[in-house]
Amino acid sequence: MSTTQSERLRELLAPLVSARELDLEEVDVTTAGKRRVLRIVVDSDAGVELDECAEVSRAVSEKLDETDAMGGAPYVLEVTSPGADRPLTEHRHYVRATGRLLKAQLTEGGELVARIVAVDDEGLDLEVPGVKGRKPTARRLAFGEIAKARVEIEFNRKSVEKAEKAADESDESQEEA
């Protein structure tokens, strides 16, 4: 897809998406055999429900039928929310990931896995997990120090929280003794 077509589609579709209080994250046209696939990724601070994707899909389909933005060749329209493994590239992505575990490749080299505690215009306040039963430590990370970042999927978050709470209670009872 040419940059011009991408920009045109984004300009055409952004008002439809923002009217539903969603963010237009991505517009991508790919070729799949003899057909094309137009994938539109939308998101919001509260996440995106299936019904919202369907509503956006209907509105986009109607708008595209009124224009020649996709040309005359057939295409498949997909409206979706970002996957759990999508890269964090915008300030709002980090804000939405507050409380989640972050895996970042640093510009100076190396990797960091930490929980996002807070986000401001300059960077992130993180909680780096403790090693071998030690308490987590606080760390500040500027956006300029991040080469790439993604949310790290946690399958057992409740188990982790329970273990952390038990460790904290154990530390407190040892301090009292």
C-alpha positions as a Markdown table, in Angstrom:
| # | Residue | x | y | z |
|---|---|---|---|---|
| 1 | Met | 0.0 | 0.0 | 0.0 |
| 2 | Ser | 1.4 | 3.4 | -0.9 |
| 3 | Thr | 1.9 | 6.0 | 1.8 |
| 4 | Thr | -0.6 | 8.2 | 0.0 |
| 5 | Gln | -3.3 | 5.5 | 0.2 |
| 6 | Ser | -2.5 | 4.8 | 3.9 |
| 7 | Glu | -2.7 | 8.5 | 4.7 |
| 8 | Arg | -5.9 | 8.8 | 2.8 |
| 9 | Leu | -7.5 | 5.9 | 4.5 |
| 10 | Arg | -6.4 | 7.1 | 7.9 |
| 11 | Glu | -7.8 | 10.6 | 7.2 |
| 12 | Leu | -11.0 | 9.1 | 6.0 |
| 13 | Leu | -11.5 | 6.6 | 8.8 |
| 14 | Ala | -10.2 | 8.5 | 11.9 |
| 15 | Pro | -13.3 | 10.6 | 12.3 |
| 16 | Leu | -15.5 | 7.5 | 12.2 |
| 17 | Val | -13.4 | 5.8 | 14.9 |
| 18 | Ser | -13.0 | 8.9 | 17.1 |
| 19 | Ala | -16.7 | 9.5 | 17.0 |
| 20 | Arg | -17.1 | 6.3 | 18.9 |
| 21 | Glu | -14.5 | 7.5 | 21.5 |
| 22 | Leu | -11.9 | 5.0 | 20.1 |
| 23 | Asp | -8.3 | 5.5 | 18.9 |
| 24 | Leu | -7.3 | 4.5 | 15.4 |
| 25 | Glu | -4.1 | 2.6 | 16.1 |
| 26 | Glu | -3.4 | 1.1 | 12.8 |
| 27 | Val | -4.6 | 0.9 | 9.2 |
| 28 | Asp | -2.9 | -1.8 | 7.1 |
| 29 | Val | -3.6 | -3.2 | 3.7 |
| 30 | Thr | -2.0 | -6.5 | 2.7 |
| 31 | Thr | -2.4 | -8.8 | -0.2 |
| 32 | Ala | -3.5 | -12.4 | 0.5 |
| 33 | Gly | -3.5 | -14.4 | -2.7 |
| 34 | Lys | -5.9 | -12.7 | -5.1 |
| 35 | Arg | -7.6 | -10.6 | -2.5 |
| 36 | Arg | -6.6 | -7.7 | -0.3 |
| 37 | Val | -7.2 | -7.4 | 3.5 |
| 38 | Leu | -7.8 | -4.0 | 5.1 |
| 39 | Arg | -7.1 | -4.4 | 8.8 |
| 40 | Ile | -8.1 | -1.6 | 11.1 |
| 41 | Val | -6.9 | -1.7 | 14.7 |
| 42 | Val | -8.9 | 0.4 | 17.3 |
| 43 | Asp | -8.4 | 0.8 | 21.0 |
| 44 | Ser | -9.5 | 2.9 | 24.0 |
| 45 | Asp | -8.5 | 3.4 | 27.6 |
| 46 | Ala | -11.3 | 1.0 | 28.6 |
| 47 | Gly | -10.4 | -1.6 | 26.0 |
| 48 | Val | -12.6 | -2.5 | 23.0 |
| 49 | Glu | -15.7 | -4.8 | 23.1 |
| 50 | Leu | -16.7 | -7.1 | 20.2 |
| 51 | Asp | -19.8 | -5.0 | 19.6 |
| 52 | Glu | -17.8 | -1.9 | 19.2 |
| 53 | Cys | -15.6 | -3.6 | 16.6 |
| 54 | Ala | -18.8 | -4.6 | 14.7 |
| 55 | Glu | -20.1 | -1.1 | 14.9 |
| 56 | Val | -16.9 | 0.4 | 13.6 |
| 57 | Ser | -16.8 | -2.3 | 10.9 |
| 58 | Arg | -20.3 | -1.4 | 9.6 |
| 59 | Ala | -19.5 | 2.4 | 9.6 |
| 60 | Val | -16.2 | 1.8 | 7.8 |
| 61 | Ser | -17.7 | -0.5 | 5.3 |
| 62 | Glu | -20.4 | 2.1 | 4.5 |
| 63 | Lys | -17.8 | 4.9 | 4.2 |
| 64 | Leu | -15.6 | 2.9 | 1.9 |
| 65 | Asp | -18.5 | 1.9 | -0.3 |
| 66 | Glu | -19.2 | 5.7 | -0.8 |
| 67 | Thr | -15.6 | 6.4 | -1.9 |
| 68 | Asp | -12.9 | 4.9 | -4.1 |
| 69 | Ala | -10.3 | 4.8 | -1.3 |
| 70 | Met | -9.9 | 1.0 | -1.8 |
| 71 | Gly | -10.2 | 1.1 | -5.6 |
| 72 | Gly | -12.3 | -1.4 | -7.5 |
| 73 | Ala | -10.6 | -4.6 | -6.5 |
| 74 | Pro | -12.3 | -6.8 | -3.8 |
| 75 | Tyr | -11.0 | -6.7 | -0.3 |
| 76 | Val | -11.8 | -8.1 | 3.1 |
| 77 | Leu | -12.3 | -5.7 | 6.0 |
| 78 | Glu | -11.1 | -6.7 | 9.5 |
| 79 | Val | -11.7 | -4.4 | 12.5 |
| 80 | Thr | -9.9 | -5.6 | 15.6 |
| 81 | Ser | -8.4 | -4.5 | 18.9 |
| 82 | Pro | -4.6 | -4.6 | 19.5 |
| 83 | Gly | -3.2 | -8.0 | 20.5 |
| 84 | Ala | -1.6 | -8.5 | 23.9 |
| 85 | Asp | 1.8 | -8.7 | 22.2 |
| 86 | Arg | 1.6 | -5.4 | 20.4 |
| 87 | Pro | 4.5 | -3.0 | 20.8 |
| 88 | Leu | 4.1 | 0.0 | 23.1 |
| 89 | Thr | 4.9 | 2.9 | 20.9 |
| 90 | Glu | 2.7 | 5.8 | 22.0 |
| 91 | His | 2.4 | 7.5 | 25.4 |
| 92 | Arg | -1.2 | 6.3 | 25.6 |
| 93 | His | -0.1 | 2.7 | 25.2 |
| 94 | Tyr | 2.1 | 3.0 | 28.4 |
| 95 | Val | -0.7 | 4.8 | 30.3 |
| 96 | Arg | -3.1 | 1.9 | 29.4 |
| 97 | Ala | -0.5 | -0.6 | 30.5 |
| 98 | Thr | -0.1 | 0.9 | 34.0 |
| 99 | Gly | -0.1 | -1.9 | 36.5 |
| 100 | Arg | 1.1 | -4.4 | 33.9 |
| 101 | Leu | 4.4 | -6.1 | 33.6 |
| 102 | Leu | 6.6 | -4.4 | 30.9 |
| 103 | Lys | 9.4 | -6.1 | 28.9 |
| 104 | Ala | 11.7 | -3.4 | 27.5 |
| 105 | Gln | 14.8 | -3.5 | 25.3 |
| 106 | Leu | 17.0 | -0.6 | 26.4 |
| 107 | Thr | 18.7 | 1.7 | 24.0 |
| 108 | Glu | 22.0 | 1.2 | 25.9 |
| 109 | Gly | 21.6 | -2.6 | 25.5 |
| 110 | Gly | 20.1 | -5.1 | 27.8 |
| 111 | Glu | 16.6 | -5.9 | 28.8 |
| 112 | Leu | 14.4 | -4.9 | 31.7 |
| 113 | Val | 11.2 | -6.6 | 33.0 |
| 114 | Ala | 9.3 | -4.4 | 35.5 |
| 115 | Arg | 5.8 | -3.4 | 36.5 |
| 116 | Ile | 4.6 | 0.0 | 35.3 |
| 117 | Val | 3.6 | 2.0 | 38.4 |
| 118 | Ala | 3.1 | 5.5 | 36.8 |
| 119 | Val | 3.5 | 7.3 | 33.5 |
| 120 | Asp | 4.2 | 10.9 | 32.8 |
| 121 | Asp | 5.4 | 13.0 | 29.8 |
| 122 | Glu | 9.0 | 12.1 | 30.3 |
| 123 | Gly | 8.9 | 8.4 | 31.2 |
| 124 | Leu | 7.9 | 5.6 | 33.5 |
| 125 | Asp | 8.1 | 4.8 | 37.2 |
| 126 | Leu | 8.7 | 1.1 | 37.5 |
| 127 | Glu | 8.7 | -1.5 | 40.1 |
| 128 | Val | 11.5 | -4.0 | 39.4 |
| 129 | Pro | 10.7 | -7.4 | 40.9 |
| 130 | Gly | 13.0 | -8.6 | 43.7 |
| 131 | Val | 15.3 | -11.6 | 43.1 |
| 132 | Lys | 15.2 | -14.6 | 45.4 |
| 133 | Gly | 12.5 | -13.3 | 47.9 |
| 134 | Arg | 13.9 | -9.7 | 48.0 |
| 135 | Lys | 11.5 | -6.8 | 47.9 |
| 136 | Pro | 10.9 | -5.0 | 44.5 |
| 137 | Thr | 12.9 | -1.8 | 43.9 |
| 138 | Ala | 11.7 | 1.4 | 42.3 |
| 139 | Arg | 13.3 | 2.6 | 39.0 |
| 140 | Arg | 12.7 | 5.5 | 36.7 |
| 141 | Leu | 13.0 | 4.9 | 33.0 |
| 142 | Ala | 12.9 | 7.8 | 30.4 |
| 143 | Phe | 11.1 | 7.1 | 27.1 |
| 144 | Gly | 14.5 | 7.9 | 25.4 |
| 145 | Glu | 16.0 | 4.9 | 27.1 |
| 146 | Ile | 13.5 | 2.5 | 25.6 |
| 147 | Ala | 14.3 | 0.9 | 22.2 |
| 148 | Lys | 11.3 | -1.5 | 22.2 |
| 149 | Ala | 8.7 | -2.4 | 24.7 |
| 150 | Arg | 5.8 | -4.8 | 25.1 |
| 151 | Val | 3.5 | -5.9 | 27.9 |
| 152 | Glu | 4.6 | -9.2 | 29.3 |
| 153 | Ile | 1.7 | -11.6 | 29.6 |
| 154 | Glu | 1.1 | -12.9 | 33.2 |
| 155 | Phe | -0.9 | -16.0 | 33.4 |
| 156 | Asn | -0.7 | -16.3 | 37.1 |
| 157 | Arg | -1.0 | -12.7 | 38.3 |
| 158 | Lys | -3.3 | -13.5 | 41.2 |
| 159 | Ser | -0.8 | -16.2 | 42.4 |
| 160 | Val | 2.0 | -13.7 | 42.2 |
| 161 | Glu | 0.1 | -11.1 | 44.1 |
| 162 | Lys | -0.8 | -13.7 | 46.8 |
| 163 | Ala | 2.8 | -14.8 | 47.1 |
| 164 | Glu | 4.0 | -11.1 | 47.3 |
| 165 | Lys | 1.4 | -10.4 | 50.0 |
| 166 | Ala | 2.5 | -13.4 | 52.0 |
| 167 | Ala | 6.2 | -12.4 | 51.7 |
| 168 | Asp | 5.4 | -8.9 | 52.9 |
| 169 | Glu | 3.4 | -10.2 | 55.9 |
| 170 | Ser | 6.3 | -12.6 | 56.7 |
| 171 | Asp | 8.8 | -9.7 | 56.6 |
| 172 | Glu | 6.5 | -7.6 | 58.9 |
| 173 | Ser | 6.2 | -10.4 | 61.4 |
| 174 | Gln | 10.0 | -10.9 | 61.4 |
| 175 | Glu | 10.5 | -7.2 | 62.0 |
| 176 | Glu | 8.1 | -7.2 | 65.0 |
| 177 | Ala | 9.9 | -10.2 | 66.6 |
